[in-house]
Amino acid sequence: MAEPVRVPTAKVALSTASVYPESTATAFEIAARLGYDGVEVMVWTDPVSQDVDALRRLSDHHGVPILAVHAPCLLITQRVWSTDPWTKLQRAQAAAERLGASTVVVHPPFRWQRQYARDFVTGIWRMADETDVRFAVENMYPWRYRDREMLAYAPEWDVTKDDYRHFTVDLSHTATARTDAGAMIDRMGDRLAHIHLADGNGSAKDEHLVPGRGTQPCAELLESLARTSFDGHVVIEVNTRRAMSSAEREADLAEALAFTRLHLATAAVPSTERDKARRQ
């Protein structure tokens, strides 16, 4: 008897950050054209990314659902949606609920946000208890300059050292941290709810390469997700700033989508057929 083929349930989304320096609106256009299952909205300095009504119109116009909202936690978004970090998370939750997104992605606090960092773990639990939206806390990395290392995040850049209900794993961040991605994913276990798929080579800079162009176990992670019936989202979050044209940027995003779908589907093929194909 042949093994049954399991169709992977994970949806593949495009982060609107992946089209930078082009706009949030452009991300919806590209996601629709390439056949992504949805988008993750990075809330940042683009006014459209901050406007729930504008985002809903874009989603309806292009027929592309918004699957996740990335709260404005970057250095460049310190004043977006308030300077108070808890207000930012409350607005991200409200946006996700209005837009039908299942997940809010949030970074751990910067170390200089002392009160926020002190209350962060319990505060995230409190907010998670008040909504069906998942607050998926994302792994980060130490900042490095030459031979010096600065711990910029608190309580930890390695979020598995604290108790959260849901995690986001980012494989560009594991590369920058020079940590074992597989071991981190194992520690996350069934609390792994969200994936930022990108690659890296261990540079001190957060590279966000197209999956397959670095050293991270992108293919292995995708195959594992399919085998375990992962019900979260896989979000392509890559850096296309060096693309020489819109066509080159779109080609990178098409390659990332093809890589992701290929490795999700590879795991759905019965093992005997997969092993046979690999021997040929």
C-alpha contacts under 8 A as a table, 3 or more apart, distances in Angstrom:
res1	aa1	res2	aa2	distance
2	A	270	P	7.45
3	E	270	P	5.44
3	E	271	S	7.90
4	P	270	P	6.85
5	V	268	A	5.49
5	V	269	V	5.76
5	V	270	P	6.16
6	R	268	A	5.06
6	R	269	V	7.55
7	V	226	A	7.93
7	V	265	A	7.30
7	V	268	A	6.03
8	P	226	A	5.18
8	P	227	R	7.99
8	P	229	S	6.58
8	P	230	F	7.86
8	P	264	L	6.41
8	P	265	A	6.78
8	P	268	A	6.75
9	T	226	A	7.54
9	T	229	S	6.65
9	T	230	F	6.92
9	T	231	D	6.16
10	A	226	A	7.57
10	A	229	S	7.76
10	A	230	F	6.10
10	A	231	D	5.42
10	A	232	G	5.83
10	A	233	H	5.45
10	A	234	V	6.67
11	K	37	D	5.78
11	K	38	G	7.62
11	K	232	G	7.30
11	K	233	H	5.09
11	K	234	V	6.14
12	V	36	Y	6.04
12	V	37	D	5.38
12	V	38	G	6.86
12	V	233	H	6.07
12	V	234	V	4.84
12	V	235	V	5.77
12	V	236	I	7.37
12	V	257	L	7.53
12	V	260	T	7.68
12	V	261	R	7.86
13	A	31	A	7.85
13	A	36	Y	5.63
13	A	37	D	5.46
13	A	38	G	4.60
13	A	39	V	4.69
13	A	40	E	6.39
13	A	67	L	7.35
13	A	233	H	6.96
13	A	234	V	6.11
13	A	235	V	4.58
13	A	236	I	6.18
14	L	18	S	7.10
14	L	27	A	7.49
14	L	31	A	6.35
14	L	36	Y	6.63
14	L	38	G	6.47
14	L	39	V	4.61
14	L	40	E	6.03
14	L	235	V	5.50
14	L	236	I	5.00
14	L	237	E	6.75
15	S	18	S	5.47
15	S	27	A	7.65
15	S	39	V	5.59
15	S	40	E	4.57
15	S	41	V	6.09
15	S	42	M	6.71
15	S	235	V	6.12
15	S	236	I	5.85
15	S	237	E	5.25
16	T	19	V	6.02
16	T	20	Y	7.56
16	T	23	S	7.79
16	T	24	T	5.56
16	T	27	A	5.15
16	T	28	F	7.60
16	T	39	V	6.74
16	T	40	E	6.20
16	T	41	V	5.41
16	T	42	M	5.78
16	T	237	E	7.99
17	A	20	Y	5.50
17	A	24	T	7.74
17	A	41	V	7.67
17	A	42	M	5.92
17	A	237	E	6.65
17	A	238	V	7.61
17	A	239	N	7.82
18	S	27	A	7.66
18	S	236	I	7.37
18	S	237	E	5.34
18	S	238	V	5.04
18	S	239	N	5.65
18	S	240	T	6.26
18	S	253	L	7.99
19	V	22	E	5.38
19	V	23	S	6.96
19	V	24	T	7.76
19	V	26	T	7.31
19	V	27	A	5.98
19	V	239	N	7.64
19	V	240	T	6.30
19	V	241	R	7.60
19	V	249	R	7.29
20	Y	23	S	6.54
20	Y	239	N	7.61
20	Y	240	T	6.83
20	Y	241	R	6.14
21	P	241	R	6.40
22	E	26	T	6.37
22	E	27	A	7.81
23	S	26	T	5.13
23	S	27	A	6.64
23	S	46	D	7.01
24	T	27	A	5.17
24	T	28	F	6.84
24	T	41	V	7.71
24	T	46	D	7.04
24	T	48	V	6.63
24	T	49	S	6.21
25	A	28	F	5.37
25	A	29	E	6.59
25	A	48	V	7.53
25	A	58	L	6.86
26	T	29	E	5.02
26	T	30	I	6.20
27	A	30	I	5.19
27	A	31	A	5.98
27	A	39	V	7.88
28	F	31	A	5.09
28	F	32	A	6.15
28	F	39	V	7.12
28	F	58	L	6.87
28	F	59	S	7.17
28	F	62	H	6.71
28	F	64	V	6.84
29	E	32	A	5.31
29	E	33	R	6.18
29	E	62	H	6.69
30	I	33	R	5.01
30	I	34	L	6.00
30	I	250	E	7.11
31	A	34	L	5.40
31	A	35	G	5.96
31	A	36	Y	5.01
31	A	37	D	7.72
31	A	38	G	6.91
31	A	39	V	7.10
31	A	64	V	7.28
32	A	35	G	5.30
32	A	36	Y	6.29
32	A	62	H	6.15
32	A	63	G	7.15
32	A	64	V	6.21
33	R	36	Y	7.98
34	L	254	A	6.37
36	Y	39	V	7.60
36	Y	64	V	7.94
36	Y	257	L	7.34
37	D	64	V	6.89
37	D	65	P	7.30
38	G	64	V	5.07
38	G	65	P	4.77
38	G	66	I	5.60
38	G	67	L	5.98
39	V	64	V	7.01
39	V	65	P	6.51
39	V	66	I	5.04
39	V	67	L	5.85
39	V	68	A	7.01
39	V	235	V	7.70
40	E	66	I	6.00
40	E	67	L	5.74
40	E	68	A	4.57
40	E	69	V	5.56
40	E	70	H	6.87
40	E	235	V	7.03
41	V	49	S	6.66
41	V	66	I	7.10
41	V	68	A	6.39
41	V	69	V	4.92
41	V	70	H	5.92
42	M	49	S	6.75
42	M	69	V	6.30
42	M	70	H	4.77
42	M	71	A	6.92
42	M	72	P	7.27
43	V	46	D	7.65
43	V	49	S	5.02
43	V	50	Q	5.74
43	V	69	V	7.21
43	V	70	H	5.96
43	V	71	A	5.87
43	V	72	P	5.22
44	W	47	P	7.64
44	W	49	S	6.32
44	W	50	Q	6.93
44	W	72	P	5.78
44	W	76	I	7.57
44	W	77	T	5.56
44	W	80	V	6.59
45	T	49	S	7.53
45	T	50	Q	7.87
45	T	76	I	7.58
45	T	77	T	6.49
45	T	80	V	6.95
46	D	49	S	5.52
46	D	50	Q	7.11
47	P	50	Q	5.28
47	P	51	D	6.54
48	V	51	D	5.16
48	V	52	V	7.97
48	V	54	A	6.08
48	V	55	L	6.71
49	S	52	V	7.58
49	S	55	L	6.82
50	Q	80	V	7.91
50	Q	81	W	7.55
51	D	54	A	5.33
51	D	55	L	6.24
52	V	55	L	5.07
52	V	56	R	6.16
52	V	95	A	6.17
52	V	98	R	7.74
52	V	99	L	7.36
53	D	56	R	5.11
53	D	57	R	6.31
54	A	57	R	5.14
54	A	58	L	6.31
55	L	58	L	5.09
55	L	59	S	6.14
56	R	59	S	5.05
56	R	60	D	6.13
56	R	99	L	6.48
57	R	60	D	5.16
57	R	61	H	5.94
58	L	61	H	5.10
58	L	62	H	6.12
58	L	64	V	7.98
59	S	62	H	5.52
59	S	63	G	5.63
59	S	64	V	4.96
59	S	65	P	5.61
59	S	66	I	6.77
60	D	63	G	5.08
60	D	64	V	6.84
60	D	65	P	7.73
61	H	64	V	7.95
66	I	69	V	7.67
66	I	99	L	6.55
66	I	100	G	6.89
66	I	101	A	5.60
67	L	100	G	7.15
67	L	101	A	4.38
67	L	102	S	5.98
67	L	103	T	6.93
67	L	233	H	7.65
68	A	96	A	6.84
68	A	101	A	4.87
68	A	102	S	5.95
68	A	103	T	4.71
68	A	104	V	5.79
68	A	105	V	7.29
69	V	92	A	6.61
69	V	95	A	7.57
69	V	96	A	6.07
69	V	101	A	6.87
69	V	103	T	6.36
69	V	104	V	4.91
69	V	105	V	6.29
70	H	92	A	7.50
70	H	104	V	5.64
70	H	105	V	4.61
70	H	106	V	6.40
71	A	88	K	6.77
71	A	89	L	6.34
71	A	92	A	5.59
71	A	104	V	6.56
71	A	105	V	6.03
71	A	106	V	5.66
72	P	77	T	5.51
72	P	78	Q	7.33
72	P	80	V	6.55
72	P	81	W	7.67
72	P	88	K	6.81
72	P	106	V	8.00
73	C	77	T	6.27
73	C	78	Q	6.87
73	C	85	P	7.87
73	C	106	V	6.85
73	C	107	H	6.22
73	C	109	P	7.95
74	L	77	T	5.19
74	L	78	Q	6.63
75	L	78	Q	5.61
76	I	79	R	7.94
77	T	80	V	5.06
78	Q	82	S	7.76
78	Q	83	T	5.94
79	R	82	S	5.41
79	R	83	T	4.90
80	V	83	T	6.99
80	V	88	K	7.77
81	W	87	T	7.37
81	W	88	K	5.55
81	W	91	R	7.30
82	S	85	P	7.46
82	S	87	T	6.56
82	S	88	K	6.31
83	T	87	T	7.92
83	T	88	K	7.74
84	D	87	T	5.38
84	D	88	K	6.50
85	P	88	K	5.02
85	P	89	L	6.49
85	P	116	Y	7.21
86	W	89	L	5.10
86	W	90	Q	6.19
86	W	116	Y	7.82
87	T	90	Q	5.00
87	T	91	R	6.14
88	K	91	R	5.21
88	K	92	A	6.14
89	L	92	A	4.90
89	L	93	Q	6.09
89	L	106	V	7.98
90	Q	93	Q	5.12
90	Q	94	A	6.22
91	R	94	A	5.00
91	R	95	A	6.03
92	A	95	A	5.05
92	A	96	A	6.11
92	A	104	V	6.66
93	Q	96	A	5.11
93	Q	97	E	6.19
93	Q	104	V	6.59
93	Q	133	V	7.02
94	A	97	E	5.15
94	A	98	R	6.22
95	A	98	R	5.18
95	A	99	L	5.99
96	A	99	L	5.13
96	A	100	G	5.84
96	A	101	A	4.67
96	A	102	S	6.78
96	A	103	T	7.02
96	A	104	V	6.90
96	A	133	V	7.23
97	E	100	G	5.30
97	E	101	A	6.28
97	E	102	S	7.73
97	E	133	V	7.10
98	R	101	A	7.83
101	A	104	V	7.88
101	A	133	V	7.45
102	S	132	D	7.55
102	S	133	V	5.07
102	S	134	R	6.20
103	T	133	V	5.36
103	T	134	R	4.61
103	T	135	F	6.04
103	T	136	A	6.78
103	T	194	H	7.94
104	V	133	V	6.87
104	V	134	R	6.03
104	V	135	F	4.96
104	V	136	A	6.19
105	V	135	F	6.03
105	V	136	A	5.06
105	V	137	V	6.04
105	V	138	E	6.79
105	V	168	T	7.07
106	V	135	F	6.89
106	V	136	A	6.32
106	V	137	V	5.04
106	V	138	E	6.10
107	H	137	V	5.75
107	H	138	E	5.25
107	H	139	N	7.27
107	H	140	M	7.34
108	P	117	A	7.57
108	P	120	F	7.68
108	P	137	V	6.82
108	P	138	E	7.13
108	P	139	N	7.87
108	P	140	M	7.76
108	P	153	Y	6.18
108	P	154	A	6.18
108	P	155	P	7.16
108	P	156	E	7.24
108	P	157	W	6.94
108	P	159	V	7.58
109	P	113	Q	6.29
109	P	116	Y	6.80
109	P	117	A	5.43
109	P	120	F	7.54
109	P	153	Y	5.61
109	P	154	A	5.51
109	P	155	P	7.43
110	F	113	Q	5.48
110	F	114	R	7.97
110	F	117	A	7.32
110	F	152	A	5.63
110	F	153	Y	4.40
110	F	154	A	5.88
111	R	114	R	6.10
111	R	117	A	6.86
111	R	151	L	7.76
111	R	152	A	5.55
111	R	153	Y	5.00
111	R	154	A	5.02
111	R	155	P	7.64
113	Q	116	Y	5.48
113	Q	117	A	5.92
114	R	117	A	5.11
114	R	118	R	6.06
115	Q	118	R	5.02
115	Q	119	D	6.35
116	Y	119	D	5.38
116	Y	120	F	5.65
117	A	120	F	4.98
117	A	121	V	7.93
117	A	154	A	5.74
117	A	155	P	6.11
118	R	121	V	7.84
118	R	155	P	7.42
119	D	122	T	5.78
119	D	123	G	5.72
120	F	123	G	4.98
120	F	124	I	5.99
120	F	155	P	7.99
121	V	124	I	5.36
121	V	125	W	6.46
121	V	162	D	7.36
121	V	163	D	6.99
121	V	164	Y	6.87
122	T	125	W	5.14
122	T	126	R	6.18
123	G	126	R	4.99
123	G	127	M	6.24
124	I	127	M	5.17
124	I	128	A	6.02
124	I	135	F	7.14
124	I	164	Y	7.61
125	W	128	A	5.02
125	W	129	D	6.17
125	W	164	Y	7.01
125	W	165	R	7.14
126	R	129	D	5.26
126	R	130	E	6.78
127	M	130	E	5.29
127	M	131	T	6.98
128	A	131	T	5.70
128	A	132	D	7.31
128	A	133	V	7.08
128	A	134	R	6.54
128	A	135	F	6.24
128	A	165	R	7.96
129	D	132	D	7.87
131	T	134	R	7.79
134	R	166	H	6.77
135	F	165	R	7.73
135	F	166	H	6.27
135	F	167	F	7.76
136	A	165	R	7.60
136	A	166	H	4.62
136	A	167	F	4.35
136	A	168	T	5.19
136	A	193	A	6.61
136	A	194	H	6.77
137	V	159	V	7.13
137	V	164	Y	7.33
137	V	166	H	6.47
137	V	167	F	4.74
137	V	168	T	5.49
138	E	159	V	6.91
138	E	167	F	5.91
138	E	168	T	4.42
138	E	169	V	5.80
138	E	170	D	6.90
139	N	157	W	5.88
139	N	158	D	5.48
139	N	159	V	5.38
139	N	160	T	7.90
139	N	167	F	7.87
139	N	168	T	6.74
139	N	169	V	5.89
139	N	170	D	6.46
139	N	173	H	6.80
139	N	174	T	7.60
140	M	153	Y	7.69
140	M	157	W	4.71
140	M	158	D	6.39
140	M	159	V	7.69
140	M	170	D	7.87
140	M	173	H	5.56
140	M	174	T	7.46
140	M	177	A	7.43
141	Y	151	L	7.91
141	Y	153	Y	7.98
141	Y	157	W	5.31
141	Y	158	D	7.13
141	Y	173	H	5.99
141	Y	174	T	7.13
141	Y	176	T	6.28
141	Y	177	A	4.56
142	P	149	E	6.36
142	P	150	M	5.80
142	P	151	L	5.04
142	P	152	A	6.33
142	P	153	Y	7.73
142	P	157	W	6.86
142	P	176	T	7.88
142	P	177	A	6.06
143	W	149	E	5.75
143	W	150	M	5.05
143	W	151	L	6.31
143	W	152	A	6.45
143	W	204	A	7.23
144	R	147	D	7.07
144	R	148	R	5.65
144	R	149	E	4.48
144	R	150	M	6.13
144	R	204	A	5.80
145	Y	148	R	5.24
145	Y	149	E	6.49
145	Y	204	A	7.52
151	L	154	A	7.97
151	L	157	W	7.61
152	A	157	W	7.72
153	Y	156	E	5.71
153	Y	157	W	5.31
154	A	157	W	6.53
155	P	162	D	7.74
156	E	159	V	5.73
156	E	161	K	6.93
156	E	162	D	7.60
158	D	161	K	6.09
159	V	162	D	5.69
159	V	167	F	7.89
160	T	163	D	7.07
160	T	164	Y	7.97
160	T	184	M	7.21
160	T	187	R	6.50
160	T	188	M	6.32
164	Y	167	F	6.99
164	Y	191	R	7.98
165	R	191	R	6.14
166	H	191	R	4.77
166	H	192	L	5.87
166	H	193	A	5.69
167	F	188	M	6.86
167	F	191	R	5.92
167	F	192	L	4.81
167	F	193	A	5.64
167	F	194	H	6.55
168	T	192	L	6.20
168	T	193	A	6.14
168	T	194	H	4.61
168	T	195	I	5.51
168	T	196	H	7.01
169	V	185	I	7.26
169	V	192	L	7.24
169	V	194	H	6.64
169	V	195	I	5.23
169	V	196	H	6.08
170	D	173	H	5.34
170	D	174	T	6.54
170	D	195	I	6.23
170	D	196	H	4.57
170	D	197	L	6.21
170	D	198	A	7.07
171	L	174	T	4.97
171	L	175	A	6.27
171	L	181	A	6.93
171	L	196	H	6.75
171	L	197	L	6.05
171	L	198	A	5.60
171	L	199	D	5.80
171	L	200	G	7.27
171	L	216	Q	6.48
171	L	218	C	7.43
172	S	175	A	5.13
172	S	176	T	6.34
172	S	197	L	7.58
172	S	198	A	5.35
172	S	199	D	4.90
172	S	200	G	5.04
172	S	206	D	6.28
172	S	207	E	6.28
172	S	208	H	5.12
172	S	209	L	7.33
172	S	216	Q	7.77
173	H	176	T	5.01
173	H	177	A	6.01
173	H	200	G	7.95
173	H	206	D	6.42
174	T	177	A	5.03
174	T	178	R	5.96
174	T	179	T	5.46
174	T	180	D	6.97
174	T	181	A	5.68
174	T	216	Q	7.97
175	A	178	R	4.93
175	A	179	T	6.58
175	A	181	A	7.78
175	A	199	D	7.34
175	A	200	G	5.21
175	A	201	N	5.99
175	A	202	G	4.54
175	A	203	S	7.28
175	A	206	D	7.95
175	A	215	T	7.69
175	A	216	Q	6.67
176	T	179	T	7.90
176	T	200	G	7.07
176	T	201	N	7.57
176	T	202	G	4.83
176	T	203	S	5.64
176	T	204	A	5.63
176	T	205	K	6.51
176	T	206	D	5.72
176	T	207	E	7.73
177	A	202	G	7.20
177	A	204	A	7.97
178	R	202	G	5.67
179	T	184	M	7.92
180	D	183	A	5.40
180	D	184	M	6.34
181	A	184	M	5.11
181	A	185	I	6.15
181	A	216	Q	7.27
181	A	217	P	7.32
182	G	185	I	5.13
182	G	186	D	6.16
182	G	217	P	7.49
182	G	221	L	7.95
183	A	186	D	5.01
183	A	187	R	6.29
184	M	187	R	5.09
184	M	188	M	6.36
185	I	188	M	5.03
185	I	189	G	6.38
185	I	192	L	7.36
186	D	189	G	5.13
188	M	191	R	5.48
188	M	192	L	5.41
189	G	192	L	5.96
190	D	193	A	7.59
192	L	195	I	7.94
193	A	231	D	7.58
193	A	232	G	5.15
193	A	233	H	7.42
194	H	232	G	5.40
194	H	233	H	5.37
194	H	234	V	6.39
194	H	235	V	7.79
195	I	232	G	7.76
195	I	233	H	6.27
195	I	234	V	4.75
195	I	235	V	5.83
196	H	234	V	6.27
196	H	235	V	4.92
196	H	236	I	6.01
196	H	237	E	5.82
197	L	211	P	6.79
197	L	218	C	7.12
197	L	234	V	6.58
197	L	235	V	5.79
197	L	236	I	5.01
197	L	237	E	5.95
197	L	238	V	7.68
198	A	208	H	5.05
198	A	209	L	5.47
198	A	210	V	5.61
198	A	211	P	4.99
198	A	218	C	7.51
198	A	236	I	6.51
198	A	237	E	5.91
198	A	238	V	5.64
199	D	207	E	7.29
199	D	208	H	5.50
199	D	209	L	4.63
199	D	210	V	5.92
199	D	211	P	4.94
199	D	212	G	6.66
199	D	213	R	6.43
199	D	214	G	5.10
199	D	215	T	6.82
199	D	216	Q	5.69
199	D	218	C	7.13
200	G	203	S	7.23
200	G	206	D	7.56
200	G	207	E	5.61
200	G	208	H	6.11
200	G	209	L	5.72
200	G	213	R	7.40
200	G	214	G	4.67
200	G	215	T	6.05
200	G	216	Q	6.34
201	N	207	E	7.83
201	N	214	G	5.05
201	N	215	T	5.38
201	N	216	Q	7.45
202	G	215	T	7.94
203	S	206	D	6.99
203	S	207	E	7.21
207	E	239	N	6.99
208	H	237	E	6.77
208	H	238	V	4.59
208	H	239	N	5.24
209	L	213	R	6.33
209	L	214	G	6.85
209	L	238	V	5.54
209	L	239	N	6.16
210	V	213	R	5.86
210	V	214	G	7.95
210	V	238	V	5.83
210	V	239	N	7.65
210	V	252	D	6.90
210	V	253	L	7.82
210	V	255	E	7.70
210	V	256	A	5.78
211	P	214	G	7.01
211	P	218	C	6.25
211	P	256	A	6.00
211	P	259	F	7.04
211	P	260	T	7.93
212	G	215	T	7.58
212	G	216	Q	7.82
212	G	218	C	6.78
212	G	219	A	7.55
212	G	259	F	7.65
217	P	220	E	5.27
217	P	221	L	6.09
218	C	221	L	5.24
218	C	222	L	6.33
219	A	222	L	5.24
219	A	223	E	6.24
219	A	260	T	7.64
219	A	263	H	5.74
220	E	223	E	5.20
220	E	224	S	6.13
220	E	263	H	7.92
221	L	224	S	5.06
221	L	225	L	6.17
222	L	225	L	5.06
222	L	226	A	6.38
222	L	260	T	7.00
222	L	263	H	5.75
222	L	264	L	5.31
223	E	226	A	5.26
223	E	227	R	6.30
223	E	263	H	5.64
223	E	264	L	5.33
223	E	265	A	7.75
223	E	266	T	6.75
223	E	267	A	4.83
224	S	227	R	5.13
224	S	228	T	6.24
224	S	267	A	7.34
225	L	228	T	5.30
225	L	229	S	6.19
225	L	230	F	5.09
225	L	264	L	7.37
226	A	229	S	5.24
226	A	230	F	6.21
226	A	264	L	5.55
226	A	265	A	7.53
226	A	267	A	5.86
226	A	268	A	6.60
227	R	230	F	7.83
227	R	267	A	6.07
227	R	268	A	6.95
236	I	253	L	7.99
236	I	256	A	6.96
236	I	257	L	7.45
239	N	242	R	7.76
240	T	243	A	5.46
240	T	249	R	5.81
240	T	252	D	7.47
243	A	246	S	7.22
243	A	248	E	5.60
243	A	249	R	5.28
244	M	248	E	6.36
244	M	249	R	7.64
245	S	248	E	5.21
245	S	249	R	6.37
246	S	249	R	5.05
246	S	250	E	6.14
247	A	250	E	5.11
247	A	251	A	6.15
248	E	251	A	5.02
248	E	252	D	6.37
249	R	252	D	5.24
249	R	253	L	6.44
250	E	253	L	5.05
250	E	254	A	6.07
251	A	254	A	5.00
251	A	255	E	6.13
252	D	255	E	5.08
252	D	256	A	6.24
253	L	256	A	5.04
253	L	257	L	6.24
254	A	257	L	5.15
254	A	258	A	6.15
255	E	258	A	5.09
255	E	259	F	6.09
256	A	259	F	5.17
256	A	260	T	6.23
257	L	260	T	5.16
257	L	261	R	6.14
258	A	261	R	5.25
258	A	262	L	5.92
259	F	262	L	5.19
259	F	263	H	6.33
260	T	263	H	5.47
260	T	264	L	6.17
261	R	264	L	5.15
261	R	265	A	6.01
262	L	265	A	5.20
262	L	266	T	6.00
263	H	266	T	4.88
263	H	267	A	6.56
264	L	267	A	5.75
264	L	268	A	6.99
265	A	268	A	5.06
265	A	269	V	6.74
266	T	269	V	5.48
266	T	274	R	7.38
267	A	270	P	7.65
267	A	271	S	7.93
269	V	273	E	6.67
269	V	274	R	6.15
270	P	273	E	5.48
270	P	274	R	6.25
271	S	274	R	4.93
271	S	275	D	6.00
272	T	275	D	5.26
272	T	276	K	6.19
273	E	276	K	5.04
273	E	277	A	6.16
274	R	277	A	5.14
274	R	278	R	6.27
275	D	278	R	5.14
275	D	279	R	6.41
276	K	279	R	5.28
276	K	280	Q	6.62
277	A	280	Q	5.35
